[in-house]
Amino acid sequence: MELRQLRYLDAVARHRSFTRAALDLHIAQSALSQQVSRLERELGVELLRRTTRRVEVTEAGELVLARARRALAEVDGARADLDAFRGLVRGTLRLGGVPPVGRVHPAALIADFTRAHPGVAVTVREDVAFTLLGQLREGGLDLVMALVDPEGLDGLEGVRLRDEELVVIAPLDHPLARAKRVRAERLAGEALVTSGAGSALRDALLGLVPGGRIVAEVNELETVRELTARGLGVTVMPRSVVASHGDRLAIRPLSPRRALPFSLVWRAGEHPTPAAQAFREHVLSTMRA
């Protein structure tokens, strides 16, 4: 049993796909499949159940994964401690990210950080908040920046960076475009476009319009904006995400005002790696400046 094989198993389990895991690990899919199969033969059990659509972790696989993730965390922690002892900040920072929110673009944050810490390789995964937080709890990510309240997250803690005002966006020729402000009840009966299940924006929209008529769910906010601009429906988004799209979309504030917290989150009670700690400090100093 090799650490490399355990990392491969963890990646396939997180992505539920050999293809996506291979892309994440930057290796050939055939090599990944071969190493996982070799691990299964060595242990004498099936760890992953392959189907035509996805990969499922078996009961035996869950047992192995739990110990594998603890072992990998210990090894990574030991390496990080040695780097810290030598006064170095290097390694890998696994960041769960969201599209641009606020006045500071995540890409700018990462670029500035890597210039200051060239020994750190940053990987970013984008998904809905629910999925990212799950990966953070499982040890697959070091930090998550998302539209979530850091209070009361099971096994996690964090810091609230700012509140993001929610606005209604609609096609320019939509009746809502003529309003100065939009009350939530005016969205009832409208065709709604939103991000996928598990996203804070979807939850916020359905909180405003319980039982609302959703006509499209997509994970990319850019696609949500495009579908809205093309007349498929209306939605709500942080103002900062759509502020530069006023030529194609009607952007109207909600009445009363609504906002979502934008936060940086990490695992509770765990000593961060030097890279994660350095990025944490970088984000706080930049976004609170």
C-alpha positions, 0 to 999 in steps of 0.5 A: 500500500502506497501513499500515492495509491491512497491519494488516488483513491481519495480523489476518485471518491471525492469526484465520483469519477475517474476522469475528473480525478485524473484531471485533478491529479494531472495524471493519465486516467489509465494510470489512475485506474491501474493504481486503484485496481492494484490497491484493491487486489492488494487489500482483497476487497472492492473499494469502488463500484464502477457504473456507466454513469459514476463511481460509488464507494463501497462499504469497505472503501469507506472504511479504508478511506476514513483511515487513508484520509487521516494518514494523508493528513498526518503526512501532509501535516508533518511536511508542513511542520518541517517547512515551517521549522525551516521558515518556508511557506510552500506546498499546495493550497487547495482552495474551494472558490466561488465566482467573483464576489465583492470588489476583490476578484478571487483571481487577483487574491490568488495571483498576489498570494502566489507572487508573495509565496512562489513555493505554494501551488494553488489549486481552485475548485468551483462548485456550490457551497454545500459541495465545497463545505463537504469536501472541506470537512472530509479534508479534500480542501484547505479553505473555502470562500463562499456565500455562507454564514460561518456560525453554526457550520458543523465541524467548521469555523471561519470569518465573515468577510462582508455582506453581499447585497442581493438584487433582482436581475431580469431581462431589459424588456421584462415588466420588473425592469420598470420598477425601482425596487422589487418586493419578494412577492412580485417574484411569485409566479415568475419563471426563475433561473438559479444555481444548482441544489446546495447553493446559497443563492438557490436557497435564498431565492426559494426563501424569497419565493417559497415553491417558486417555479424554477425553469433552469438550474445551473452551477455557473453564475455566468450561465445564470446571467446569460439565460436571464439576459436571453429572457428565460426568467428572472433571478437574484444574485449579489450586486457585485456579480452583476454590477458590470452587466447593466447594459444587458440586464435590469438590476433592481434592489430588493425591498426590504434589502436582503444580503448574504454573508461572504466568508472564509471557512476552514476546519474547526480545531485543526492547525492549518498548514503554513500555506493555508495560514498565509493565505488566510492572513492574505485574504483578511488583510486584503479584503478588510483593507 
